[in-house]
Each structure stands twice: as C-alpha cells, then as structure tokens.
Amino acid sequence: MLDEKKTARLEARLPAEIHSLLKEAADLQGRTLSDFVVASAREAAEKAIARSTEIRLTQAEQKRFAKAILSPPPVTPALRKAMKHRERLLDPS
C-alpha cells in the first residue's frame, strides 16, 4: 500500500498586491505559490511557538537568577514545615 500523507485544505482571501508579492517571492525561489506559502507559514508558526516557550531575561535579571542559583537563601523553618507537609501529601504511607 502506498504511504499517503494526510492533507488538509486552507483557503485565504487576500488583497491582490499581497498575492502578487507572494507569487513573485515564490517565483524567485523556483517554487509554486502553494509550496512557498506552506513553507513560509510553517516557518512562522515554528518561530511563534519557539518564542512562546522561551524565557527572556535582561542582563540584570540573568545576574540575579545566577546569584540565586549559586547562593540560595537559607532554608527557613516555614519552608521545612512546608516540605514535610508536601511529603505527607505525596506519600501518606
């Protein structure tokens, strides 16, 4: 049996000047308009998803974060109590 990939259809209405722009860009790359649009949309989607999962910090925030990791504050009695309570909740036996 042939390995058939499932496909879905996408339709979009766009201004004529944008259509012309996309067509010109596709021609310059030697692609069909559909191939160009699909590849461009995929690239944009992957970038948007990657950006949404990144954490960006300023230099000052990076330094504060590194300092907190390298020199954490001492464990307080309240934190010890919370950790014991958490252990009891997760492992009641």
PyMOL Python script that loads the backbone (N, CA, C, O; Angstrom):
from pymol import cmd

cmd.read_pdbstr("""\
ATOM      1  N   MET A   1       0.849  -1.190   0.000  1.00  0.00           N
ATOM      2  CA  MET A   1       0.000   0.000   0.000  1.00  0.00           C
ATOM      3  C   MET A   1       0.886   1.240   0.000  1.00  0.00           C
ATOM      4  O   MET A   1       1.934   1.254   0.646  1.00  0.00           O
ATOM      5  N   LEU A   2       0.483   2.254  -0.701  1.00  0.00           N
ATOM      6  CA  LEU A   2       1.244   3.498  -0.790  1.00  0.00           C
ATOM      7  C   LEU A   2       1.211   4.256   0.526  1.00  0.00           C
ATOM      8  O   LEU A   2       0.216   4.236   1.252  1.00  0.00           O
ATOM      9  N   ASP A   3       2.330   4.931   0.821  1.00  0.00           N
ATOM     10  CA  ASP A   3       2.416   5.754   2.016  1.00  0.00           C
ATOM     11  C   ASP A   3       1.823   7.124   1.700  1.00  0.00           C
ATOM     12  O   ASP A   3       2.527   8.028   1.249  1.00  0.00           O
ATOM     13  N   GLU A   4       0.531   7.265   1.939  1.00  0.00           N
ATOM     14  CA  GLU A   4      -0.155   8.509   1.627  1.00  0.00           C
ATOM     15  C   GLU A   4      -0.173   9.411   2.846  1.00  0.00           C
ATOM     16  O   GLU A   4      -0.553   8.990   3.938  1.00  0.00           O
ATOM     17  N   LYS A   5       0.240  10.654   2.651  1.00  0.00           N
ATOM     18  CA  LYS A   5       0.196  11.631   3.729  1.00  0.00           C
ATOM     19  C   LYS A   5      -1.173  12.291   3.723  1.00  0.00           C
ATOM     20  O   LYS A   5      -1.711  12.638   2.672  1.00  0.00           O
ATOM     21  N   LYS A   6      -1.719  12.457   4.910  1.00  0.00           N
ATOM     22  CA  LYS A   6      -2.987  13.161   5.002  1.00  0.00           C
ATOM     23  C   LYS A   6      -2.736  14.642   4.767  1.00  0.00           C
ATOM     24  O   LYS A   6      -1.723  15.192   5.198  1.00  0.00           O
ATOM     25  N   THR A   7      -3.656  15.262   4.091  1.00  0.00           N
ATOM     26  CA  THR A   7      -3.548  16.691   3.835  1.00  0.00           C
ATOM     27  C   THR A   7      -4.837  17.375   4.260  1.00  0.00           C
ATOM     28  O   THR A   7      -5.883  16.743   4.409  1.00  0.00           O
ATOM     29  N   ALA A   8      -4.732  18.670   4.449  1.00  0.00           N
ATOM     30  CA  ALA A   8      -5.897  19.486   4.775  1.00  0.00           C
ATOM     31  C   ALA A   8      -5.862  20.706   3.868  1.00  0.00           C
ATOM     32  O   ALA A   8      -4.798  21.136   3.423  1.00  0.00           O
ATOM     33  N   ARG A   9      -7.001  21.240   3.610  1.00  0.00           N
ATOM     34  CA  ARG A   9      -7.098  22.389   2.710  1.00  0.00           C
ATOM     35  C   ARG A   9      -7.182  23.660   3.537  1.00  0.00           C
ATOM     36  O   ARG A   9      -7.840  23.694   4.577  1.00  0.00           O
ATOM     37  N   LEU A  10      -6.511  24.706   3.066  1.00  0.00           N
ATOM     38  CA  LEU A  10      -6.550  26.025   3.693  1.00  0.00           C
ATOM     39  C   LEU A  10      -6.867  27.039   2.606  1.00  0.00           C
ATOM     40  O   LEU A  10      -6.198  27.085   1.574  1.00  0.00           O
ATOM     41  N   GLU A  11      -7.870  27.833   2.838  1.00  0.00           N
ATOM     42  CA  GLU A  11      -8.217  28.874   1.879  1.00  0.00           C
ATOM     43  C   GLU A  11      -8.096  30.212   2.578  1.00  0.00           C
ATOM     44  O   GLU A  11      -8.415  30.341   3.760  1.00  0.00           O
ATOM     45  N   ALA A  12      -7.636  31.198   1.842  1.00  0.00           N
ATOM     46  CA  ALA A  12      -7.499  32.532   2.413  1.00  0.00           C
ATOM     47  C   ALA A  12      -7.820  33.580   1.363  1.00  0.00           C
ATOM     48  O   ALA A  12      -7.464  33.436   0.193  1.00  0.00           O
ATOM     49  N   ARG A  13      -8.486  34.618   1.788  1.00  0.00           N
ATOM     50  CA  ARG A  13      -8.749  35.759   0.922  1.00  0.00           C
ATOM     51  C   ARG A  13      -7.684  36.786   1.256  1.00  0.00           C
ATOM     52  O   ARG A  13      -7.445  37.078   2.428  1.00  0.00           O
ATOM     53  N   LEU A  14      -7.043  37.333   0.236  1.00  0.00           N
ATOM     54  CA  LEU A  14      -6.024  38.334   0.487  1.00  0.00           C
ATOM     55  C   LEU A  14      -6.033  39.386  -0.600  1.00  0.00           C
ATOM     56  O   LEU A  14      -6.470  39.134  -1.724  1.00  0.00           O
ATOM     57  N   PRO A  15      -5.545  40.574  -0.254  1.00  0.00           N
ATOM     58  CA  PRO A  15      -5.504  41.641  -1.261  1.00  0.00           C
ATOM     59  C   PRO A  15      -4.626  41.235  -2.447  1.00  0.00           C
ATOM     60  O   PRO A  15      -3.669  40.475  -2.298  1.00  0.00           O
ATOM     61  N   ALA A  16      -4.967  41.755  -3.615  1.00  0.00           N
ATOM     62  CA  ALA A  16      -4.249  41.406  -4.843  1.00  0.00           C
ATOM     63  C   ALA A  16      -2.766  41.728  -4.750  1.00  0.00           C
ATOM     64  O   ALA A  16      -1.940  40.977  -5.268  1.00  0.00           O
ATOM     65  N   GLU A  17      -2.411  42.843  -4.090  1.00  0.00           N
ATOM     66  CA  GLU A  17      -0.994  43.201  -4.006  1.00  0.00           C
ATOM     67  C   GLU A  17      -0.205  42.209  -3.159  1.00  0.00           C
ATOM     68  O   GLU A  17       0.969  41.966  -3.437  1.00  0.00           O
ATOM     69  N   ILE A  18      -0.821  41.637  -2.141  1.00  0.00           N
ATOM     70  CA  ILE A  18      -0.141  40.627  -1.334  1.00  0.00           C
ATOM     71  C   ILE A  18      -0.002  39.337  -2.137  1.00  0.00           C
ATOM     72  O   ILE A  18       1.030  38.669  -2.073  1.00  0.00           O
ATOM     73  N   HIS A  19      -1.035  38.992  -2.887  1.00  0.00           N
ATOM     74  CA  HIS A  19      -0.967  37.813  -3.755  1.00  0.00           C
ATOM     75  C   HIS A  19       0.185  37.957  -4.740  1.00  0.00           C
ATOM     76  O   HIS A  19       0.954  37.018  -4.945  1.00  0.00           O
ATOM     77  N   SER A  20       0.303  39.127  -5.346  1.00  0.00           N
ATOM     78  CA  SER A  20       1.386  39.380  -6.302  1.00  0.00           C
ATOM     79  C   SER A  20       2.750  39.282  -5.621  1.00  0.00           C
ATOM     80  O   SER A  20       3.689  38.717  -6.182  1.00  0.00           O
ATOM     81  N   LEU A  21       2.852  39.824  -4.431  1.00  0.00           N
ATOM     82  CA  LEU A  21       4.100  39.771  -3.674  1.00  0.00           C
ATOM     83  C   LEU A  21       4.498  38.326  -3.372  1.00  0.00           C
ATOM     84  O   LEU A  21       5.652  37.941  -3.558  1.00  0.00           O
ATOM     85  N   LEU A  22       3.545  37.541  -2.912  1.00  0.00           N
ATOM     86  CA  LEU A  22       3.814  36.133  -2.609  1.00  0.00           C
ATOM     87  C   LEU A  22       4.194  35.366  -3.873  1.00  0.00           C
ATOM     88  O   LEU A  22       5.114  34.548  -3.856  1.00  0.00           O
ATOM     89  N   LYS A  23       3.498  35.626  -4.943  1.00  0.00           N
ATOM     90  CA  LYS A  23       3.776  34.953  -6.220  1.00  0.00           C
ATOM     91  C   LYS A  23       5.181  35.296  -6.710  1.00  0.00           C
ATOM     92  O   LYS A  23       5.901  34.421  -7.190  1.00  0.00           O
ATOM     93  N   GLU A  24       5.575  36.565  -6.593  1.00  0.00           N
ATOM     94  CA  GLU A  24       6.916  36.978  -7.013  1.00  0.00           C
ATOM     95  C   GLU A  24       7.990  36.289  -6.162  1.00  0.00           C
ATOM     96  O   GLU A  24       8.997  35.811  -6.686  1.00  0.00           O
ATOM     97  N   ALA A  25       7.767  36.244  -4.861  1.00  0.00           N
ATOM     98  CA  ALA A  25       8.735  35.589  -3.975  1.00  0.00           C
ATOM     99  C   ALA A  25       8.835  34.101  -4.291  1.00  0.00           C
ATOM    100  O   ALA A  25       9.930  33.539  -4.298  1.00  0.00           O
ATOM    101  N   ALA A  26       7.701  33.463  -4.551  1.00  0.00           N
ATOM    102  CA  ALA A  26       7.698  32.038  -4.902  1.00  0.00           C
ATOM    103  C   ALA A  26       8.462  31.809  -6.203  1.00  0.00           C
ATOM    104  O   ALA A  26       9.253  30.872  -6.309  1.00  0.00           O
ATOM    105  N   ASP A  27       8.222  32.657  -7.175  1.00  0.00           N
ATOM    106  CA  ASP A  27       8.920  32.544  -8.464  1.00  0.00           C
ATOM    107  C   ASP A  27      10.428  32.693  -8.288  1.00  0.00           C
ATOM    108  O   ASP A  27      11.204  31.960  -8.901  1.00  0.00           O
ATOM    109  N   LEU A  28      10.842  33.644  -7.449  1.00  0.00           N
ATOM    110  CA  LEU A  28      12.263  33.865  -7.211  1.00  0.00           C
ATOM    111  C   LEU A  28      12.942  32.638  -6.591  1.00  0.00           C
ATOM    112  O   LEU A  28      14.127  32.392  -6.815  1.00  0.00           O
ATOM    113  N   GLN A  29      12.181  31.886  -5.820  1.00  0.00           N
ATOM    114  CA  GLN A  29      12.727  30.679  -5.197  1.00  0.00           C
ATOM    115  C   GLN A  29      12.474  29.425  -6.033  1.00  0.00           C
ATOM    116  O   GLN A  29      12.866  28.327  -5.638  1.00  0.00           O
ATOM    117  N   GLY A  30      11.831  29.583  -7.169  1.00  0.00           N
ATOM    118  CA  GLY A  30      11.553  28.429  -8.021  1.00  0.00           C
ATOM    119  C   GLY A  30      10.536  27.476  -7.419  1.00  0.00           C
ATOM    120  O   GLY A  30      10.604  26.265  -7.633  1.00  0.00           O
ATOM    121  N   ARG A  31       9.601  28.019  -6.671  1.00  0.00           N
ATOM    122  CA  ARG A  31       8.570  27.203  -6.016  1.00  0.00           C
ATOM    123  C   ARG A  31       7.205  27.578  -6.554  1.00  0.00           C
ATOM    124  O   ARG A  31       7.019  28.625  -7.175  1.00  0.00           O
ATOM    125  N   THR A  32       6.261  26.698  -6.301  1.00  0.00           N
ATOM    126  CA  THR A  32       4.883  27.063  -6.598  1.00  0.00           C
ATOM    127  C   THR A  32       4.417  28.005  -5.489  1.00  0.00           C
ATOM    128  O   THR A  32       5.007  28.061  -4.410  1.00  0.00           O
ATOM    129  N   LEU A  33       3.364  28.730  -5.773  1.00  0.00           N
ATOM    130  CA  LEU A  33       2.809  29.627  -4.764  1.00  0.00           C
ATOM    131  C   LEU A  33       2.393  28.837  -3.526  1.00  0.00           C
ATOM    132  O   LEU A  33       2.654  29.262  -2.401  1.00  0.00           O
ATOM    133  N   SER A  34       1.754  27.700  -3.728  1.00  0.00           N
ATOM    134  CA  SER A  34       1.322  26.870  -2.594  1.00  0.00           C
ATOM    135  C   SER A  34       2.513  26.409  -1.754  1.00  0.00           C
ATOM    136  O   SER A  34       2.485  26.500  -0.526  1.00  0.00           O
ATOM    137  N   ASP A  35       3.560  25.913  -2.422  1.00  0.00           N
ATOM    138  CA  ASP A  35       4.749  25.465  -1.688  1.00  0.00           C
ATOM    139  C   ASP A  35       5.359  26.610  -0.888  1.00  0.00           C
ATOM    140  O   ASP A  35       5.737  26.437   0.270  1.00  0.00           O
ATOM    141  N   PHE A  36       5.451  27.778  -1.512  1.00  0.00           N
ATOM    142  CA  PHE A  36       6.035  28.935  -0.840  1.00  0.00           C
ATOM    143  C   PHE A  36       5.216  29.329   0.381  1.00  0.00           C
ATOM    144  O   PHE A  36       5.772  29.555   1.456  1.00  0.00           O
ATOM    145  N   VAL A  37       3.905  29.414   0.221  1.00  0.00           N
ATOM    146  CA  VAL A  37       3.029  29.829   1.318  1.00  0.00           C
ATOM    147  C   VAL A  37       3.077  28.817   2.460  1.00  0.00           C
ATOM    148  O   VAL A  37       3.163  29.196   3.628  1.00  0.00           O
ATOM    149  N   VAL A  38       3.020  27.530   2.121  1.00  0.00           N
ATOM    150  CA  VAL A  38       3.051  26.495   3.163  1.00  0.00           C
ATOM    151  C   VAL A  38       4.377  26.541   3.918  1.00  0.00           C
ATOM    152  O   VAL A  38       4.384  26.500   5.149  1.00  0.00           O
ATOM    153  N   ALA A  39       5.497  26.624   3.204  1.00  0.00           N
ATOM    154  CA  ALA A  39       6.811  26.663   3.850  1.00  0.00           C
ATOM    155  C   ALA A  39       6.957  27.912   4.718  1.00  0.00           C
ATOM    156  O   ALA A  39       7.478  27.841   5.831  1.00  0.00           O
ATOM    157  N   SER A  40       6.502  29.043   4.212  1.00  0.00           N
ATOM    158  CA  SER A  40       6.601  30.296   4.961  1.00  0.00           C
ATOM    159  C   SER A  40       5.712  30.279   6.199  1.00  0.00           C
ATOM    160  O   SER A  40       6.115  30.731   7.270  1.00  0.00           O
ATOM    161  N   ALA A  41       4.507  29.756   6.043  1.00  0.00           N
ATOM    162  CA  ALA A  41       3.594  29.680   7.182  1.00  0.00           C
ATOM    163  C   ALA A  41       4.135  28.727   8.244  1.00  0.00           C
ATOM    164  O   ALA A  41       4.034  29.004   9.440  1.00  0.00           O
ATOM    165  N   ARG A  42       4.704  27.615   7.813  1.00  0.00           N
ATOM    166  CA  ARG A  42       5.279  26.658   8.761  1.00  0.00           C
ATOM    167  C   ARG A  42       6.428  27.297   9.540  1.00  0.00           C
ATOM    168  O   ARG A  42       6.513  27.166  10.761  1.00  0.00           O
ATOM    169  N   GLU A  43       7.306  27.986   8.820  1.00  0.00           N
ATOM    170  CA  GLU A  43       8.442  28.646   9.469  1.00  0.00           C
ATOM    171  C   GLU A  43       7.951  29.681  10.486  1.00  0.00           C
ATOM    172  O   GLU A  43       8.474  29.755  11.599  1.00  0.00           O
ATOM    173  N   ALA A  44       6.958  30.471  10.109  1.00  0.00           N
ATOM    174  CA  ALA A  44       6.410  31.478  11.012  1.00  0.00           C
ATOM    175  C   ALA A  44       5.761  30.823  12.234  1.00  0.00           C
ATOM    176  O   ALA A  44       5.898  31.317  13.353  1.00  0.00           O
ATOM    177  N   ALA A  45       5.061  29.719  12.017  1.00  0.00           N
ATOM    178  CA  ALA A  45       4.415  29.012  13.130  1.00  0.00           C
ATOM    179  C   ALA A  45       5.449  28.435  14.088  1.00  0.00           C
ATOM    180  O   ALA A  45       5.290  28.530  15.305  1.00  0.00           O
ATOM    181  N   GLU A  46       6.511  27.834  13.543  1.00  0.00           N
ATOM    182  CA  GLU A  46       7.557  27.262  14.394  1.00  0.00           C
ATOM    183  C   GLU A  46       8.247  28.342  15.216  1.00  0.00           C
ATOM    184  O   GLU A  46       8.545  28.133  16.392  1.00  0.00           O
ATOM    185  N   LYS A  47       8.502  29.500  14.604  1.00  0.00           N
ATOM    186  CA  LYS A  47       9.119  30.610  15.335  1.00  0.00           C
ATOM    187  C   LYS A  47       8.199  31.128  16.435  1.00  0.00           C
ATOM    188  O   LYS A  47       8.657  31.411  17.542  1.00  0.00           O
ATOM    189  N   ALA A  48       6.907  31.255  16.141  1.00  0.00           N
ATOM    190  CA  ALA A  48       5.946  31.748  17.131  1.00  0.00           C
ATOM    191  C   ALA A  48       5.870  30.794  18.318  1.00  0.00           C
ATOM    192  O   ALA A  48       5.823  31.228  19.470  1.00  0.00           O
ATOM    193  N   ILE A  49       5.857  29.507  18.036  1.00  0.00           N
ATOM    194  CA  ILE A  49       5.800  28.512  19.112  1.00  0.00           C
ATOM    195  C   ILE A  49       7.083  28.535  19.927  1.00  0.00           C
ATOM    196  O   ILE A  49       7.035  28.473  21.156  1.00  0.00           O
ATOM    197  N   ALA A  50       8.224  28.622  19.263  1.00  0.00           N
ATOM    198  CA  ALA A  50       9.511  28.671  19.971  1.00  0.00           C
ATOM    199  C   ALA A  50       9.581  29.908  20.862  1.00  0.00           C
ATOM    200  O   ALA A  50      10.020  29.824  22.009  1.00  0.00           O
ATOM    201  N   ARG A  51       9.149  31.058  20.339  1.00  0.00           N
ATOM    202  CA  ARG A  51       9.182  32.288  21.128  1.00  0.00           C
ATOM    203  C   ARG A  51       8.281  32.191  22.352  1.00  0.00           C
ATOM    204  O   ARG A  51       8.593  32.761  23.398  1.00  0.00           O
ATOM    205  N   SER A  52       7.175  31.479  22.232  1.00  0.00           N
ATOM    206  CA  SER A  52       6.248  31.392  23.364  1.00  0.00           C
ATOM    207  C   SER A  52       6.779  30.497  24.477  1.00  0.00           C
ATOM    208  O   SER A  52       6.296  30.566  25.607  1.00  0.00           O
ATOM    209  N   THR A  53       7.770  29.654  24.170  1.00  0.00           N
ATOM    210  CA  THR A  53       8.321  28.768  25.195  1.00  0.00           C
ATOM    211  C   THR A  53       9.654  29.265  25.741  1.00  0.00           C
ATOM    212  O   THR A  53      10.217  28.650  26.647  1.00  0.00           O
ATOM    213  N   GLU A  54      10.167  30.369  25.202  1.00  0.00           N
ATOM    214  CA  GLU A  54      11.425  30.933  25.683  1.00  0.00           C
ATOM    215  C   GLU A  54      11.192  31.818  26.893  1.00  0.00           C
ATOM    216  O   GLU A  54      10.138  32.435  27.048  1.00  0.00           O
ATOM    217  N   ILE A  55      12.197  31.862  27.739  1.00  0.00           N
ATOM    218  CA  ILE A  55      12.188  32.809  28.847  1.00  0.00           C
ATOM    219  C   ILE A  55      13.312  33.794  28.564  1.00  0.00           C
ATOM    220  O   ILE A  55      14.476  33.406  28.466  1.00  0.00           O
ATOM    221  N   ARG A  56      12.970  35.041  28.435  1.00  0.00           N
ATOM    222  CA  ARG A  56      13.971  36.066  28.146  1.00  0.00           C
ATOM    223  C   ARG A  56      14.200  36.916  29.383  1.00  0.00           C
ATOM    224  O   ARG A  56      13.255  37.380  30.021  1.00  0.00           O
ATOM    225  N   LEU A  57      15.460  37.110  29.708  1.00  0.00           N
ATOM    226  CA  LEU A  57      15.828  37.909  30.870  1.00  0.00           C
ATOM    227  C   LEU A  57      16.793  39.010  30.457  1.00  0.00           C
ATOM    228  O   LEU A  57      17.624  38.825  29.567  1.00  0.00           O
ATOM    229  N   THR A  58      16.673  40.152  31.114  1.00  0.00           N
ATOM    230  CA  THR A  58      17.655  41.206  30.900  1.00  0.00           C
ATOM    231  C   THR A  58      18.962  40.759  31.551  1.00  0.00           C
ATOM    232  O   THR A  58      18.992  39.756  32.265  1.00  0.00           O
ATOM    233  N   GLN A  59      20.042  41.503  31.306  1.00  0.00           N
ATOM    234  CA  GLN A  59      21.312  41.146  31.937  1.00  0.00           C
ATOM    235  C   GLN A  59      21.199  41.186  33.452  1.00  0.00           C
ATOM    236  O   GLN A  59      21.718  40.308  34.141  1.00  0.00           O
ATOM    237  N   ALA A  60      20.523  42.200  33.971  1.00  0.00           N
ATOM    238  CA  ALA A  60      20.357  42.316  35.423  1.00  0.00           C
ATOM    239  C   ALA A  60      19.567  41.118  35.968  1.00  0.00           C
ATOM    240  O   ALA A  60      19.904  40.575  37.020  1.00  0.00           O
ATOM    241  N   GLU A  61      18.530  40.718  35.256  1.00  0.00           N
ATOM    242  CA  GLU A  61      17.730  39.557  35.682  1.00  0.00           C
ATOM    243  C   GLU A  61      18.546  38.268  35.604  1.00  0.00           C
ATOM    244  O   GLU A  61      18.423  37.403  36.470  1.00  0.00           O
ATOM    245  N   GLN A  62      19.380  38.138  34.567  1.00  0.00           N
ATOM    246  CA  GLN A  62      20.242  36.957  34.439  1.00  0.00           C
ATOM    247  C   GLN A  62      21.202  36.868  35.627  1.00  0.00           C
ATOM    248  O   GLN A  62      21.399  35.791  36.191  1.00  0.00           O
ATOM    249  N   LYS A  63      21.795  37.998  36.003  1.00  0.00           N
ATOM    250  CA  LYS A  63      22.732  38.021  37.131  1.00  0.00           C
ATOM    251  C   LYS A  63      22.022  37.661  38.431  1.00  0.00           C
ATOM    252  O   LYS A  63      22.544  36.887  39.234  1.00  0.00           O
ATOM    253  N   ARG A  64      20.822  38.226  38.640  1.00  0.00           N
ATOM    254  CA  ARG A  64      20.043  37.914  39.844  1.00  0.00           C
ATOM    255  C   ARG A  64      19.681  36.430  39.893  1.00  0.00           C
ATOM    256  O   ARG A  64      19.750  35.805  40.951  1.00  0.00           O
ATOM    257  N   PHE A  65      19.299  35.876  38.760  1.00  0.00           N
ATOM    258  CA  PHE A  65      18.946  34.456  38.681  1.00  0.00           C
ATOM    259  C   PHE A  65      20.163  33.584  38.994  1.00  0.00           C
ATOM    260  O   PHE A  65      20.072  32.646  39.786  1.00  0.00           O
ATOM    261  N   ALA A  66      21.299  33.895  38.372  1.00  0.00           N
ATOM    262  CA  ALA A  66      22.521  33.116  38.605  1.00  0.00           C
ATOM    263  C   ALA A  66      22.933  33.199  40.073  1.00  0.00           C
ATOM    264  O   ALA A  66      23.338  32.199  40.666  1.00  0.00           O
ATOM    265  N   LYS A  67      22.831  34.382  40.651  1.00  0.00           N
ATOM    266  CA  LYS A  67      23.193  34.554  42.062  1.00  0.00           C
ATOM    267  C   LYS A  67      22.280  33.703  42.962  1.00  0.00           C
ATOM    268  O   LYS A  67      22.743  33.080  43.917  1.00  0.00           O
ATOM    269  N   ALA A  68      20.995  33.688  42.648  1.00  0.00           N
ATOM    270  CA  ALA A  68      20.044  32.899  43.444  1.00  0.00           C
ATOM    271  C   ALA A  68      20.340  31.404  43.331  1.00  0.00           C
ATOM    272  O   ALA A  68      20.176  30.670  44.305  1.00  0.00           O
ATOM    273  N   ILE A  69      20.773  30.946  42.155  1.00  0.00           N
ATOM    274  CA  ILE A  69      21.107  29.531  41.960  1.00  0.00           C
ATOM    275  C   ILE A  69      22.406  29.184  42.686  1.00  0.00           C
ATOM    276  O   ILE A  69      22.505  28.150  43.348  1.00  0.00           O
ATOM    277  N   LEU A  70      23.397  30.062  42.552  1.00  0.00           N
ATOM    278  CA  LEU A  70      24.714  29.783  43.130  1.00  0.00           C
ATOM    279  C   LEU A  70      24.773  30.022  44.633  1.00  0.00           C
ATOM    280  O   LEU A  70      25.559  29.383  45.333  1.00  0.00           O
ATOM    281  N   SER A  71      23.950  30.935  45.133  1.00  0.00           N
ATOM    282  CA  SER A  71      23.940  31.255  46.562  1.00  0.00           C
ATOM    283  C   SER A  71      22.498  31.339  47.053  1.00  0.00           C
ATOM    284  O   SER A  71      21.999  32.430  47.330  1.00  0.00           O
ATOM    285  N   PRO A  72      21.828  30.196  47.163  1.00  0.00           N
ATOM    286  CA  PRO A  72      20.415  30.241  47.580  1.00  0.00           C
ATOM    287  C   PRO A  72      20.293  30.702  49.027  1.00  0.00           C
ATOM    288  O   PRO A  72      21.210  30.502  49.823  1.00  0.00           O
ATOM    289  N   PRO A  73      19.173  31.313  49.366  1.00  0.00           N
ATOM    290  CA  PRO A  73      18.969  31.730  50.758  1.00  0.00           C
ATOM    291  C   PRO A  73      18.844  30.501  51.654  1.00  0.00           C
ATOM    292  O   PRO A  73      18.519  29.414  51.175  1.00  0.00           O
ATOM    293  N   PRO A  74      19.101  30.668  52.953  1.00  0.00           N
ATOM    294  CA  PRO A  74      18.985  29.522  53.858  1.00  0.00           C
ATOM    295  C   PRO A  74      17.537  29.025  53.965  1.00  0.00           C
ATOM    296  O   PRO A  74      16.583  29.781  53.779  1.00  0.00           O
ATOM    297  N   VAL A  75      17.409  27.743  54.268  1.00  0.00           N
ATOM    298  CA  VAL A  75      16.085  27.147  54.428  1.00  0.00           C
ATOM    299  C   VAL A  75      15.499  27.631  55.745  1.00  0.00           C
ATOM    300  O   VAL A  75      16.128  27.510  56.797  1.00  0.00           O
ATOM    301  N   THR A  76      14.299  28.175  55.682  1.00  0.00           N
ATOM    302  CA  THR A  76      13.632  28.703  56.873  1.00  0.00           C
ATOM    303  C   THR A  76      12.778  27.623  57.521  1.00  0.00           C
ATOM    304  O   THR A  76      12.436  26.635  56.872  1.00  0.00           O
ATOM    305  N   PRO A  77      12.428  27.798  58.796  1.00  0.00           N
ATOM    306  CA  PRO A  77      11.538  26.824  59.449  1.00  0.00           C
ATOM    307  C   PRO A  77      10.208  26.650  58.704  1.00  0.00           C
ATOM    308  O   PRO A  77       9.676  25.542  58.637  1.00  0.00           O
ATOM    309  N   ALA A  78       9.677  27.730  58.151  1.00  0.00           N
ATOM    310  CA  ALA A  78       8.411  27.633  57.419  1.00  0.00           C
ATOM    311  C   ALA A  78       8.570  26.767  56.172  1.00  0.00           C
ATOM    312  O   ALA A  78       7.669  26.001  55.828  1.00  0.00           O
ATOM    313  N   LEU A  79       9.716  26.885  55.491  1.00  0.00           N
ATOM    314  CA  LEU A  79       9.956  26.066  54.307  1.00  0.00           C
ATOM    315  C   LEU A  79      10.114  24.600  54.693  1.00  0.00           C
ATOM    316  O   LEU A  79       9.590  23.719  54.013  1.00  0.00           O
ATOM    317  N   ARG A  80      10.840  24.334  55.791  1.00  0.00           N
ATOM    318  CA  ARG A  80      10.976  22.937  56.265  1.00  0.00           C
ATOM    319  C   ARG A  80       9.612  22.330  56.554  1.00  0.00           C
ATOM    320  O   ARG A  80       9.340  21.188  56.185  1.00  0.00           O
ATOM    321  N   LYS A  81       8.750  23.107  57.223  1.00  0.00           N
ATOM    322  CA  LYS A  81       7.404  22.639  57.550  1.00  0.00           C
ATOM    323  C   LYS A  81       6.613  22.345  56.270  1.00  0.00           C
ATOM    324  O   LYS A  81       5.928  21.326  56.176  1.00  0.00           O
ATOM    325  N   ALA A  82       6.712  23.235  55.298  1.00  0.00           N
ATOM    326  CA  ALA A  82       6.002  23.054  54.028  1.00  0.00           C
ATOM    327  C   ALA A  82       6.508  21.815  53.304  1.00  0.00           C
ATOM    328  O   ALA A  82       5.717  21.077  52.717  1.00  0.00           O
ATOM    329  N   MET A  83       7.835  21.573  53.340  1.00  0.00           N
ATOM    330  CA  MET A  83       8.397  20.402  52.670  1.00  0.00           C
ATOM    331  C   MET A  83       7.925  19.110  53.335  1.00  0.00           C
ATOM    332  O   MET A  83       7.623  18.134  52.647  1.00  0.00           O
ATOM    333  N   LYS A  84       7.860  19.099  54.661  1.00  0.00           N
ATOM    334  CA  LYS A  84       7.353  17.910  55.365  1.00  0.00           C
ATOM    335  C   LYS A  84       5.880  17.676  55.030  1.00  0.00           C
ATOM    336  O   LYS A  84       5.456  16.542  54.808  1.00  0.00           O
ATOM    337  N   HIS A  85       5.111  18.759  54.995  1.00  0.00           N
ATOM    338  CA  HIS A  85       3.690  18.650  54.656  1.00  0.00           C
ATOM    339  C   HIS A  85       3.523  18.096  53.238  1.00  0.00           C
ATOM    340  O   HIS A  85       2.659  17.255  52.993  1.00  0.00           O
ATOM    341  N   ARG A  86       4.348  18.568  52.316  1.00  0.00           N
ATOM    342  CA  ARG A  86       4.315  18.090  50.934  1.00  0.00           C
ATOM    343  C   ARG A  86       4.624  16.599  50.871  1.00  0.00           C
ATOM    344  O   ARG A  86       3.959  15.852  50.154  1.00  0.00           O
ATOM    345  N   GLU A  87       5.632  16.170  51.622  1.00  0.00           N
ATOM    346  CA  GLU A  87       5.983  14.741  51.646  1.00  0.00           C
ATOM    347  C   GLU A  87       4.811  13.900  52.129  1.00  0.00           C
ATOM    348  O   GLU A  87       4.525  12.847  51.558  1.00  0.00           O
ATOM    349  N   ARG A  88       4.132  14.355  53.176  1.00  0.00           N
ATOM    350  CA  ARG A  88       2.978  13.617  53.707  1.00  0.00           C
ATOM    351  C   ARG A  88       1.850  13.557  52.671  1.00  0.00           C
ATOM    352  O   ARG A  88       1.174  12.536  52.544  1.00  0.00           O
ATOM    353  N   LEU A  89       1.652  14.641  51.942  1.00  0.00           N
ATOM    354  CA  LEU A  89       0.597  14.661  50.928  1.00  0.00           C
ATOM    355  C   LEU A  89       0.899  13.704  49.779  1.00  0.00           C
ATOM    356  O   LEU A  89       0.005  13.022  49.278  1.00  0.00           O
ATOM    357  N   LEU A  90       2.166  13.658  49.366  1.00  0.00           N
ATOM    358  CA  LEU A  90       2.540  12.834  48.224  1.00  0.00           C
ATOM    359  C   LEU A  90       2.745  11.367  48.579  1.00  0.00           C
ATOM    360  O   LEU A  90       2.550  10.487  47.740  1.00  0.00           O
ATOM    361  N   ASP A  91       3.137  11.107  49.817  1.00  0.00           N
ATOM    362  CA  ASP A  91       3.391   9.724  50.232  1.00  0.00           C
ATOM    363  C   ASP A  91       2.794   9.518  51.624  1.00  0.00           C
ATOM    364  O   ASP A  91       3.523   9.532  52.616  1.00  0.00           O
ATOM    365  N   PRO A  92       1.470   9.327  51.706  1.00  0.00           N
ATOM    366  CA  PRO A  92       0.798   9.226  53.003  1.00  0.00           C
ATOM    367  C   PRO A  92       1.139   7.954  53.805  1.00  0.00           C
ATOM    368  O   PRO A  92       0.784   7.877  54.981  1.00  0.00           O
ATOM    369  N   SER A  93       1.803   6.975  53.219  1.00  0.00           N
ATOM    370  CA  SER A  93       2.071   5.730  53.951  1.00  0.00           C
ATOM    371  C   SER A  93       3.168   5.859  54.981  1.00  0.00           C
ATOM    372  O   SER A  93       3.490   4.887  55.664  1.00  0.00           O
TER     373      SER A  93
END
""", "prot")
cmd.dss("prot")
cmd.show_as("cartoon", "prot")
cmd.util.cbc("prot")
cmd.orient("prot")
